[in-house]
Every structure is written in structure tokens, then in C-alpha cells.
Amino acid sequence: MDKCNDFQDQLKKEYVADHFTYAELEENDGDLAKLRNWYAKVRARDVFGASGAQSTRDVLDVCERALEDYAARVYAEESEAR
């Protein structure tokens, strides 16, 4: 969950810095892919059914939606620049 919070903080910094580029989107997309993979690996090893699993999945879903919103902004900014 901490890494998901860090991810969201990074996206907030992009908004504050008004930094909406394809390169940043690609970097953030890679970071989210790492979080997804890490979550999947942890879940695969969770034989005891950790109580925080659903909470973590919920936060990961929030990260996914936040990246979708950021991507929409990047596409809008890039199309305006043309």
C-alpha cells in the first residue's frame, strides 16, 4: 500500500509541475505495471489470506484510475500543443 501511495504522490507532483508528456506517462505506466506485478506475486504466495489483500487491491485500483486520468490529461495537452 505504501508503494501505491508513493505512486499517487508522484502523479500529484506531475500535476503541480504541469508536466504532461508522453515520456512521463510512459514512465508512470511502467511504475504501475511494477506495482501490479508485485501485487500478483505477493498474492500468489499468500497462503494465509492476508487481511490487507482487499484494501491493497482497492488502493491499486485507485492508482489505475489516477493513471487513466493523467493519461487523458497528457493526450489533451499534447493535442492542444499541435
N, C-alpha and C positions, 0 to 999 in steps of 0.2 A: 504494500500500500504506500510505503514511503516513496518508492520509485515512481509510482503513479502521481503522487503529489508533486514530486520534483518535475515530472513531465508537464503537468498543468502549470506549474510556476514558470517553466521555460516558455510555454506558449504565451503566458501573460506578458513576459518580457518582450516577446516579439511584437505584441500589440502596443505596448508602451513605447517601444523604439520605432514603431511604424515600419516594421521590417517584414514586408510581404513579398517574398521572392520564391521562385520555383526551387532554388537551391536550399533555402531554409525549409520549405515544405518537404523536400526530399529527405533532408536530414531528420526532421521531426517524424516523418513517416518511418524511417529506419529505426528511430528510437522506440516508436510504438510497436513495431514488429518485434524488437528485442523483448519488450515487456510482455507481449502476447506469448512469445516462445518460452520465456522464463516461467510465466504462469502455467503454461501447459506442462512443462517439465515438473514443476512443483506439484501440480495436481496429480500427475501420473504416479508420483511417489507417495502421495498422501493416502496411506492405507488406514489411517485412523479417522478420517473425515474431519479435518480441522474446522473448528468453529468459525474461523475468519474467512473461509473459502468464498462464501457468497458475497460477503462485504467487499472482498478484494475484486471479485468479478464485477460487482456493481461499479466500483471505482474505475476499473479498466474500461467498462462501457462508457463512463463519463469522459475518459480520455479519448476514446474513439470518436465520440460526438464532438468533443472540443477540436480534434484534428479536422474533422469534416467541416466545421465552421471556419476554421483557419484556412483550409484549402479553398473554400468558397470565396473567402476574402482575397486570397492570393490570386485566384483566377480573375476576380473582379478588378483588382488593382492592375494586373498585367494587361487585361484587355483595355482598360482606360488609358494605359501608357502607350498603346499602339495607335 
